[in-house]
Amino acid sequence: MRVTTLLNQRHQDILRATVQHYIATAEPVGSKTLITEYDFSVSSATIRNTLGKLEKAGFLYQPHISAGRIPSDFGYRIYVDNLMTPNAKSAKKIKQNLTQKLNQKTYNFEAALQRAIQILANLSGYIALITLPQTSPNQLRHLQLIPISAKQAMLLVVTDSLQTQSIVVDIPLSLVRDNEEDRDWLEEELNILSNFLNSQLKGKSLLELNNLDWQKIDQDFISYTDFLKSLLKQLQTYLKTSISNQVMIHGVSEVLRQPEFSQLEQVQMLLHLLEEEQDKLLPLILDIPESELSNGRVTLKIGTENHLESMHSCSLVSATYCQGDTAVGSVGLIGPTRMLYENTIPLVESTAEYLSEALVSIA
């Protein structure tokens, strides 16, 4: 979203200052603060009026009526996408740390990941996450729907490593027939669906499955959209089992000192996600748009852009690292929405780039 279509220059400058001050202090920002600490050549009344307009537009809000303003998730999004300048020094600093502390002649890649995650957490002050590389990722080799009753079928899944898995699924209502004599017809219809699934999914890994859009489905199969989306979720669950326990996490104690986590309930929700629900956390880390899978670009989810309630007070910055042109793992940082985005984005991006290079050079 282009900010120039929403805000004039004064609005942009005041929004930028408000976000930066709140990130630095965790204190709601009022017009007096902006007049005192920033060089705005306008009156306090003009600042108050602008803050009111920014609040009305949804960029800011007041935690209570007598307080100053703090950024909303939408305000942070506009700031990151349009008003922020990434800190090049952060990128340079982590590359220097990684290069100096990782001796590629003595470290294997998993040891390099362990050291990298410590450096990333220490430099950022947030929770660092790195998934172990899927150097031979489970890719779908063949899928077959086989009827087992009038209302259920078995989805047989074969991966490129020749592992097999069977998943029982409900047959779409449009294919359900009461007459057992229609079994041959049902088998033929399921075979047609199997062929379609193979044409769409063969050779794809979990990372790629996360970005399939069944809304753009072939017109001949439009009536099966809900069924296919359900199948996709079950396939993702199956493929996740091979990497669900391969997420490294570091830096939890540091981020819990942030004022956003002063409430016990919020802390418990986040800790439960990190310790007990990595199967829910993993899709967030791996949910990278297909256009960004192999170019190292960072993906950012702010607050409620994360679909998990336990992440609604957090932001997640992530990027994939690659072996050649293939994304094999992901690097991420979790912190409060009041995150220092100027630093975290280049930190994550540079770490992903470094790991891509190290994956080639570390034996």
C-alpha positions as CSV (number, residue, x, y, z in Angstrom):
1,M,0.0,0.0,0.0
2,R,1.5,3.3,-1.0
3,V,1.5,5.7,1.9
4,T,1.5,8.7,-0.4
5,T,-2.1,7.9,-1.3
6,L,-3.1,8.0,2.3
7,L,-0.9,10.6,4.0
8,N,0.6,14.0,3.2
9,Q,4.2,14.7,4.1
10,R,3.4,16.2,7.5
11,H,1.3,13.2,8.4
12,Q,4.1,10.8,7.3
13,D,6.7,12.7,9.4
14,I,4.6,12.7,12.5
15,L,3.6,9.1,12.2
16,R,7.3,8.1,11.7
17,A,8.3,10.1,14.8
18,T,5.5,8.6,16.9
19,V,6.3,5.1,15.9
20,Q,10.1,5.6,16.5
21,H,9.5,7.2,19.9
22,Y,7.1,4.5,21.1
23,I,9.5,1.8,20.0
24,A,12.3,3.5,21.9
25,T,10.4,4.2,25.1
26,A,7.3,1.9,25.3
27,E,5.4,5.1,26.4
28,P,2.4,6.5,24.7
29,V,3.4,9.6,22.6
30,G,1.7,13.0,23.0
31,S,2.0,16.3,21.1
32,K,4.2,17.8,23.9
33,T,6.8,15.0,23.4
34,L,6.8,15.5,19.6
35,I,7.2,19.2,19.9
36,T,10.0,18.9,22.5
37,E,12.1,16.1,20.9
38,Y,11.5,16.5,17.2
39,D,12.1,19.5,15.0
40,F,8.5,20.1,13.7
41,S,8.0,23.7,12.6
42,V,4.4,23.7,13.5
43,S,2.3,24.5,16.6
44,S,1.3,22.0,19.3
45,A,-2.3,22.4,18.2
46,T,-1.3,21.3,14.7
47,I,0.5,18.2,16.1
48,R,-2.6,17.3,18.2
49,N,-4.8,17.7,15.2
50,T,-2.6,15.5,13.1
51,L,-2.4,12.8,15.8
52,G,-6.2,12.9,15.9
53,K,-6.4,12.4,12.2
54,L,-3.9,9.5,12.3
55,E,-5.9,7.9,15.1
56,K,-9.1,8.3,13.1
57,A,-7.5,6.7,10.1
58,G,-6.5,3.7,12.2
59,F,-2.7,4.2,12.3
60,L,-2.6,5.1,16.0
61,Y,-4.8,4.5,19.0
62,Q,-5.1,5.7,22.7
63,P,-4.8,3.0,25.3
64,H,-7.0,5.2,27.5
65,I,-8.5,8.6,27.1
66,S,-5.9,10.7,28.9
67,A,-2.9,9.0,27.4
68,G,-0.9,9.7,24.3
69,R,-1.0,7.6,21.2
70,I,0.6,4.3,20.3
71,P,0.9,2.6,16.9
72,S,-1.7,0.1,15.8
73,D,-0.7,-3.0,13.8
74,F,-1.7,-1.1,10.6
75,G,0.4,1.9,11.7
76,Y,3.4,-0.4,12.1
77,R,2.7,-1.9,8.7
78,I,2.7,1.5,7.0
79,Y,5.8,2.5,8.9
80,V,7.8,-0.6,7.9
81,D,6.6,-0.6,4.2
82,N,6.9,3.1,3.5
83,L,8.6,5.2,6.2
84,M,11.5,3.1,7.6
85,T,15.1,2.9,6.5
86,P,16.7,-0.4,7.3
87,N,19.9,-0.1,9.4
88,A,22.8,-1.2,7.1
89,K,25.1,-1.3,10.2
90,S,23.0,-4.2,11.6
91,A,23.5,-6.3,8.5
92,K,27.2,-5.6,8.5
93,K,27.5,-6.3,12.3
94,I,25.9,-9.7,12.1
95,K,27.9,-10.7,9.0
96,Q,31.1,-9.8,10.8
97,N,30.1,-11.8,13.9
98,L,29.1,-14.8,11.9
99,T,32.3,-14.7,9.9
100,Q,34.6,-14.2,12.9
101,K,32.9,-16.8,15.2
102,L,32.1,-19.6,12.7
103,N,35.3,-21.3,11.5
104,Q,34.0,-23.1,8.4
105,K,36.9,-25.6,8.6
106,T,36.0,-26.9,12.0
107,Y,32.2,-26.5,12.2
108,N,29.6,-28.7,10.6
109,F,26.5,-27.0,9.5
110,E,24.3,-27.9,12.5
111,A,27.0,-26.4,14.8
112,A,27.0,-23.3,12.6
113,L,23.3,-23.0,13.0
114,Q,23.6,-23.3,16.8
115,R,26.2,-20.5,16.9
116,A,24.2,-18.4,14.4
117,I,21.0,-18.5,16.4
118,Q,22.9,-17.4,19.6
119,I,24.4,-14.5,17.7
120,L,21.1,-13.5,16.2
121,A,19.3,-13.6,19.5
122,N,22.0,-11.7,21.3
123,L,22.3,-8.9,18.7
124,S,18.5,-8.5,18.4
125,G,17.3,-9.0,21.9
126,Y,14.5,-11.1,20.6
127,I,13.6,-14.8,20.2
128,A,15.6,-16.3,17.4
129,L,14.3,-19.4,15.5
130,I,16.1,-21.5,12.9
131,T,14.8,-24.6,11.2
132,L,17.2,-27.4,10.4
133,P,17.8,-27.7,6.7
134,Q,15.6,-30.1,4.7
135,T,18.5,-30.9,2.4
136,S,16.4,-33.8,1.1
137,P,13.0,-32.4,1.7
138,N,10.0,-34.7,1.5
139,Q,8.5,-34.1,-1.9
140,L,5.3,-35.7,-3.1
141,R,5.9,-38.4,-5.7
142,H,2.4,-39.9,-6.1
143,L,-1.1,-39.5,-4.6
144,Q,-4.0,-41.9,-5.1
145,L,-7.5,-41.8,-3.7
146,I,-8.9,-45.3,-3.1
147,P,-12.6,-45.8,-2.0
148,I,-13.0,-47.8,1.2
149,S,-16.7,-47.2,1.7
150,A,-19.6,-45.2,0.1
151,K,-18.6,-42.2,2.1
152,Q,-14.8,-42.5,2.8
153,A,-11.7,-42.9,0.8
154,M,-8.0,-43.6,1.6
155,L,-5.5,-41.1,0.3
156,L,-2.3,-43.0,-0.4
157,V,0.8,-40.6,-0.2
158,V,4.2,-41.6,-1.6
159,T,7.2,-39.3,-1.2
160,D,10.4,-39.1,-3.1
161,S,12.1,-41.1,-0.4
162,L,9.5,-43.8,-1.1
163,Q,7.9,-43.3,2.4
164,T,4.2,-44.1,2.2
165,Q,1.3,-42.8,4.3
166,S,-2.4,-43.4,4.2
167,I,-4.9,-40.8,5.3
168,V,-8.6,-41.5,5.6
169,V,-10.7,-38.7,4.2
170,D,-14.4,-38.1,3.7
171,I,-15.6,-38.3,0.1
172,P,-17.1,-35.1,-1.3
173,L,-20.9,-35.1,-0.9
174,S,-21.3,-34.8,-4.7
175,L,-19.7,-38.2,-5.1
176,V,-21.6,-40.0,-2.3
177,R,-24.0,-42.7,-3.6
178,D,-26.2,-45.0,-1.5
179,N,-26.0,-47.8,-4.1
180,E,-23.0,-50.0,-3.7
181,E,-23.3,-50.8,-7.4
182,D,-22.0,-47.4,-8.1
183,R,-18.6,-48.4,-6.7
184,D,-17.0,-48.6,-10.1
185,W,-18.2,-45.2,-11.0
186,L,-16.9,-43.8,-7.7
187,E,-13.5,-45.4,-8.3
188,E,-13.3,-43.8,-11.7
189,E,-14.3,-40.4,-10.3
190,L,-11.7,-40.6,-7.5
191,N,-9.1,-41.7,-10.1
192,I,-9.8,-38.5,-12.1
193,L,-9.4,-36.5,-8.9
194,S,-6.1,-38.4,-8.2
195,N,-4.8,-37.5,-11.6
196,F,-5.6,-33.8,-10.9
197,L,-3.9,-33.9,-7.5
198,N,-0.8,-35.4,-9.1
199,S,-0.7,-32.8,-11.8
200,Q,-0.9,-30.0,-9.2
201,L,1.2,-31.4,-6.3
202,K,3.8,-33.9,-7.7
203,G,7.3,-32.8,-6.8
204,K,6.1,-30.2,-4.2
205,S,7.5,-29.9,-0.7
206,L,6.0,-28.5,2.5
207,L,7.3,-25.0,1.8
208,E,5.6,-25.0,-1.6
209,L,2.3,-26.5,-0.3
210,N,2.0,-23.6,2.1
211,N,1.6,-21.3,-0.9
212,L,-0.9,-23.2,-3.0
213,D,-4.0,-21.3,-3.8
214,W,-7.0,-23.5,-4.5
215,Q,-9.1,-20.4,-5.3
216,K,-7.4,-20.5,-8.7
217,I,-8.5,-24.0,-9.4
218,D,-9.2,-25.5,-12.8
219,Q,-12.9,-24.8,-13.7
220,D,-13.6,-28.6,-14.1
221,F,-12.8,-29.1,-10.4
222,I,-14.3,-26.0,-8.9
223,S,-16.9,-27.9,-7.1
224,Y,-14.2,-29.8,-5.2
225,T,-12.5,-26.7,-3.8
226,D,-13.5,-27.4,-0.2
227,F,-12.5,-31.0,-0.4
228,L,-9.1,-30.2,-2.0
229,K,-8.4,-27.6,0.7
230,S,-9.2,-30.1,3.3
231,L,-6.9,-32.6,1.7
232,L,-4.1,-30.0,1.5
233,K,-4.3,-29.4,5.2
234,Q,-4.0,-33.1,5.9
235,L,-1.0,-33.4,3.5
236,Q,0.7,-30.5,5.3
237,T,0.2,-32.2,8.7
238,Y,1.8,-35.4,7.3
239,L,4.8,-33.7,5.8
240,K,5.4,-31.6,8.9
241,T,6.0,-34.7,11.0
242,S,9.4,-35.0,9.4
243,I,10.6,-31.6,10.6
244,S,8.2,-30.6,13.5
245,N,10.9,-31.2,16.1
246,Q,13.7,-29.5,14.2
247,V,13.2,-25.9,15.2
248,M,16.1,-24.3,17.2
249,I,14.9,-21.6,19.6
250,H,17.1,-19.1,21.5
251,G,16.7,-15.9,23.4
252,V,13.4,-16.4,25.3
253,S,14.6,-15.0,28.6
254,E,15.7,-11.8,27.0
255,V,12.5,-11.0,25.2
256,L,10.3,-11.7,28.2
257,R,11.9,-8.7,29.9
258,Q,10.0,-6.5,27.5
259,P,7.0,-4.6,29.1
260,E,4.6,-6.2,26.6
261,F,5.1,-9.5,28.4
262,S,4.5,-8.2,32.0
263,Q,1.2,-10.0,32.1
264,L,1.5,-13.7,33.1
265,E,-1.2,-14.9,30.7
266,Q,0.5,-13.4,27.7
267,V,3.8,-15.0,28.8
268,Q,2.2,-18.4,29.3
269,M,0.6,-18.3,25.9
270,L,3.9,-17.5,24.1
271,L,5.9,-20.1,26.1
272,H,3.3,-22.7,25.4
273,L,3.5,-22.0,21.7
274,L,7.3,-22.2,21.7
275,E,7.6,-25.3,23.9
276,E,4.4,-27.4,23.2
277,E,2.9,-26.2,19.9
278,Q,5.8,-26.1,17.5
279,D,3.5,-27.8,15.0
280,K,1.5,-24.5,15.0
281,L,4.6,-22.3,15.0
282,L,6.3,-24.1,12.1
283,P,3.7,-23.0,9.4
284,L,4.2,-19.4,10.5
285,I,7.9,-19.6,10.0
286,L,7.6,-21.5,6.7
287,D,4.7,-19.4,5.3
288,I,6.8,-17.6,2.8
289,P,5.2,-16.2,-0.4
290,E,6.3,-18.2,-3.5
291,S,7.8,-15.1,-5.1
292,E,10.2,-14.8,-2.1
293,L,11.2,-18.4,-1.6
294,S,14.6,-18.3,-3.3
295,N,15.6,-14.6,-3.2
296,G,16.3,-14.2,0.5
297,R,13.7,-11.5,1.0
298,V,12.2,-11.1,4.5
299,T,8.6,-11.7,5.3
300,L,7.1,-9.8,8.2
301,K,3.8,-10.6,10.1
302,I,2.8,-7.9,12.6
303,G,0.4,-8.6,15.5
304,T,-2.9,-9.8,14.2
305,E,-1.5,-10.6,10.8
306,N,-0.4,-13.7,12.6
307,H,-3.4,-16.0,12.8
308,L,-2.4,-17.5,16.2
309,E,-3.9,-15.6,19.2
310,S,-0.7,-16.2,21.2
311,M,1.2,-14.2,18.5
312,H,-1.2,-11.2,18.4
313,S,1.1,-9.0,20.6
314,C,4.2,-10.1,18.6
315,S,5.8,-9.6,15.2
316,L,7.6,-12.3,13.3
317,V,10.4,-11.5,10.9
318,S,11.5,-14.5,8.7
319,A,13.4,-15.4,5.6
320,T,14.5,-18.7,4.0
321,Y,18.0,-19.9,3.5
322,C,18.7,-21.9,0.4
323,Q,20.8,-24.6,-1.1
324,G,21.3,-23.4,-4.6
325,D,17.9,-22.1,-5.7
326,T,16.0,-24.4,-3.4
327,A,14.7,-23.1,0.0
328,V,15.7,-25.7,2.6
329,G,15.2,-23.9,5.9
330,S,14.0,-20.7,7.6
331,V,15.4,-18.0,10.0
332,G,13.2,-15.9,12.1
333,L,12.9,-13.4,15.0
334,I,9.9,-13.1,17.3
335,G,9.5,-9.9,19.4
336,P,6.8,-7.5,20.5
337,T,5.1,-5.5,17.8
338,R,7.1,-2.6,19.3
339,M,10.1,-4.2,17.6
340,L,13.1,-2.3,16.3
341,Y,12.3,-3.2,12.7
342,E,15.2,-1.1,11.2
343,N,17.6,-3.6,12.8
344,T,15.7,-6.9,12.9
345,I,14.8,-7.0,9.2
346,P,18.5,-6.7,8.0
347,L,19.6,-9.0,10.8
348,V,17.3,-11.8,9.6
349,E,18.0,-11.1,5.9
350,S,21.8,-11.2,6.4
351,T,21.7,-14.4,8.6
352,A,19.7,-16.1,5.9
353,E,22.1,-15.0,3.2
354,Y,25.1,-16.2,5.3
355,L,23.6,-19.6,6.0
356,S,22.9,-20.0,2.3
357,E,26.6,-19.4,1.6
358,A,27.7,-21.6,4.5
359,L,25.6,-24.5,3.4
360,V,27.7,-24.6,0.2
361,S,31.1,-24.3,1.9
362,I,30.7,-26.2,5.2
363,A,31.2,-30.0,4.7
